[in-house]
Amino acid sequence: MKLTVRDAVNRGYNLLACAILALAGLGFGMVVFDEVEWIDRVDDIGLLVVGALAVIWYLVGRNRFKRSVTPIMLSVLALLAQIFGVIFEHDDPGAFGDNIGGMFMLVPLVILLIVLYIRNRQLVDASEEALPAQPISATRN
């Protein structure tokens, strides 16, 4: 399969976002087994679900090569799950801390993905102006 510059840039962006969301889902999702009350588990299950959705979205069809806001939306959904956890777990200091840590990771991720989404288009447009659209060969000739 031959990739264009656009495909390669989009794939890198989508892989970055989906890998971070999947790792966050696994990392924070495992806390589910330590929580006693179901209300304390909802945010952790939410992160696990968002991580799984990110991986599934990335692997289905040609989504990994598309310029899409889906990774940003999934990151915002993960951030909302953490905010939900802060709201409902504020009385329990033991369950509250992982939500703050998750927000410290997810807020910069959302900002990074928005910036990269905008900059990647500029990068691809500049490269297409400089060079005609040529596929990138996966093997050396």
N, C-alpha and C positions, 0 to 999 in steps of 0.2 A: 504494500500500500504506500502510495506517495502522499506526503503531507505538504500542504502549502504553508507559508509563514503564518497565515491567519489560523490555520488548523493547529499548528504547533503552539502558538501563543495561547489560544483558547484552551487547549488541552492542559497546558501547564497551570493556567489559572484555575480551571475546574478541579484538577488533581490536588492542588494546594488546598483549596477550600474543602473539598470532600474528605481529604485525608485528616485535616485538623478536626473537622466535625465528627468523623468516625472515631478518632482517638479520644476526643472529649466525651463522646457518647459511651465508649467502653470504660474510660477512666472514671467518670462520674456515675455512670450507670451501675457500676459494681457496688456502689454505696447502698443500693436498693436493699441488699441482703442484710445490712446493718441497721436499717431503720425499723422502728417498732410500729409506728402508726402509719396508716395508709396515706394520710394527708402529707406526711413527710416523704413518701415515696414518689409522689406524683411528678415532681420536678426532675427527679433522677430518671424515672421511666421516660419522661419527655425527652431528655437528652439522649437516652439510648435509642428512642424511636427516630429522632432527628438524625443521629449518626447512621442508623440503618437506612433511612430514606436517602441520605446523601450518597451512600455507597450504591444503592440500587439505581438511583438516578444516573450516576456516573457510568455504570456498567451497561445500562439498557440503551440499545441502538447506538446512534452516533452523538448522543448528548455530550460526550466528553470533548467533542470537536466544535460544539456550538458556543457562540457568545450568548450567554444567558444570565438573567438576574436570579435564577433559581438558587445558586449558592448563597447569594446575599439574603434571599428570603429565608432559606433554611437557617442561616446564621442568626437572623433576627428572631426566628421562631425559637431557637435554642436560648437566646438571650431572654426572651419572654418567659421561657420555662424557668430560668434562674430567678427572674424578678418575681414570678409567681411563688417560687420557693421562699424568697425573702419575705414576702408579704405573709405567707401562711406559717412560716417557721420562726418568726421573730421572737417568740416566747421561749424557744428551746435553743440555748447557745450551742449545744453540741451539734444540732442539725443545721444551724444557721451558717456556720463557717464555710462549708463547701460551696454554698450559693454565692458568697462574696468572692471566693476564689474563682468560681466559674465566671462571674461577671468581669473580674479582672482579666480573664483570658478572652472572653467573647466580645467585649466592647472594642478592644483594639482590633480583633479579627474583623468585625463588621466594618470598621473604619478602613482597614487595609483592603478589604475586598471591594469597597466602593471606590477607593482611590485606584486600585489596579484595574477595575472595570473601565474606568474613564481613561486611564493612561494606556491600557492595552490597545484600545481603538486608535489612539493617536500614534502609537508605535507601529501598528500594522499599516495604517494609512501612510505614514512616512516611508515605511519600507516598500510599499507598493508603488509609491511615486518614484523612489530611487531605482527600483528594479522591476522589470516586468514580472508578472505572476508566474513563478516557476515552482514546480513541485520540488520538495526536499527529498532526496533519495535516502532511504533507510539503510542502504548498503553502499559501500564504496565501489566505485568503478575502476 
